[in-house]
């Protein structure tokens, strides 16, 4: 499997980030969404086991699911006060 290309990332907390990486393996495309952490020794970020890898043919369904999750999150009483999820 190739190293892939990080197409998006965001900080989860001080020591972790979530990376979206597109890569190829055996002539097939994949999206890897994984938590990366910085070791306590301050070294380079490393991938955690926590994550998901999907074939690129599932991207449309993933997008639909994220849109539905976003709509549901906005309706939660916890988020109504802050409007942090849009």
N, C-alpha and C positions, 0 to 999 in steps of 0.2 A: 504494500500500500504506500502511495506517495505521501509526502509530508502535507500536502494540501495547501490551500490558501485560506487564511483567516479573513473572512468577509465582514465580520462584525464581532465586537466584544464589549462587555460592560463590567464595571466593578460590582462585585456582590458584597464585599466588605473589605476591610483593610488588607487582608491577606489572600483574597480569592477574586477571580474574575471568571465570567462565563464567556466562552469563545465559540463562535459559529465558524466551522471550517468545512470547506468543500474540497473533496478529494476523490481520486479515482482508484479503483482496485479491480483487477481483472476485466478491464474495459467497461466498467460500470461506475456511475457517479453516486457519491454519497454525501450526505450532510451529517456532520458530527457536531452535536451541541454538548459541550463538556465543561465541567468546572476545572479550572486550573488553579493551583495553590502555590504560594511561595513558601519554601521550607524554612524552618526556624533558623537555619544558619544563614539565611539571606541570599541563598543561591538563586539560580534561574527558576522560573515558574515550571511546574511539572503538571501533567494531566492527572486528575483524580479518576477513580473508577466511576464516580457519579456522572452520568451523562447518557446520551442516547445517540444512536447512529441509525439513520434512515436512508433508504434509496431515494434518489432525487425524484423518482416518480411519485413519491408521497408528499412533495412540497405543497401542492395545492390543498390537500387535506389537512396538513399541519397548519397552514395559514388560516383555513376555515376554523379549525379548533382554537387557535390563538385569538381570533376575532371573537368567537363565542365566549371564551374565557374572559376576555377584556370587558365585554358587555355585562357578563354576570358579576364581575368584580365591581363594576361601577354601581350596580344595584345593591351591593352589600352595605349594610348600615355602617360598617367600619370605615368604608371609603367615601361615603356620601359627605361627611363633614370636611374632609381634606381635598376631595376631588383630585387626588394624586394620580389616579388611573384614568386615562382618556383613550 
